[in-house]
Amino acid sequence: MTKAEIVNEVAKSTGIEKIAVQSVVEAFMETVKGSIIRKEPVYLRGFGSFIIKHRAKKAARNITKRTTMTIPAHDIPAFKPAKVFVNAVKEEK
């Protein structure tokens, strides 16, 4: 599902104009993105959490050149679904 499809679905189910829904969806995404950049997790009860995962420094190998390089420690954004969400997906067949 794309962002445009989400906007269409929300507009259809709520009766709110697509332009207003689109601005709300954009604002939501910017708020979540800004929060994650500031290293503040976002918790949405019943849906899931947008969190920051820390990756430790590690050694990697380039097999074709037979060299080893070091990948520095870094943070990545991640999504952890709520148990209710996971169970709903598991039950759907």
N, C-alpha and C positions, 0 to 999 in steps of 0.2 A: 504494500500500500504506500502510495506517495503522499507528500504533504498536501498536494491539491486534492487527492481523494479523501484525506482526513478532513480537510476544510469542507468539502461537499457533504460528507456524512454528518458532520456536526451541524452544518447549516440546515440540512434536511431534517434532522431529528429535533433540533431546537426551534426552528423557525426564525433564526437570526440571519441577517444578511451575510452573504459570503465575505464581503469586504471586512465586516466587523470580526467575523470568525477568523479570517486570515490574519488580521492584526493581533488578535489574542494568541493565536498559535505561534506567530513570530515572536511576540513578547515572551511567551512561555519558554520557547527554545533559547532565546537570548538570556533570560534569567537563569536557566539551568546551566547554560554554557559559562556565564559569568561566575556563577557560584562554584563550579568545578574548577575554573581557572584560579579562583581564590582559595582552592583546596578546601572548600566547604561542601560536604555531601548533601544531597537533596533526597529527602525521604517522603515518599508518597504512599500513605497507608493503603494497603489492599492492592497496590500496583507494583511497587518495587522501589529500589534506591539507586540513584546515580552516585557512584562513589569513585574515589581515586585509588588505584592500585599502584603500589610501589614495586618496581622491578629492580632487583639487585644487580650490581656489576657482574658481568660474566664474560667468559672467553668463548669466542666463536671461531670456527674454522672455515676457510675457503678451500674446499676440496680440490678444485681445479688448479689453483695456484700453490697449494700446499703451504698456506700461511695461516697464522693465528692472529686474530685481532681481539681487542677488548671492547666490549659494548658497555658504555658507562651506565651507572644507575640512572633510572628515570621513572617518572610517573606517567600512568596512562589512565584515561577515563574508562569506566566500566559500568555496566548495569547489572544489578542483582535483583531478579524478580521476587516478589513476595510469595510466600507459601501458598496463599489462596490462588494467586495467578498461576503458579506452577501446577497446582492440583487441577485447576480448571482446564489447562492445556492437556494434561495427562488424561483426563476423563473424556475429552472430545475425541471422537473417532469418526 
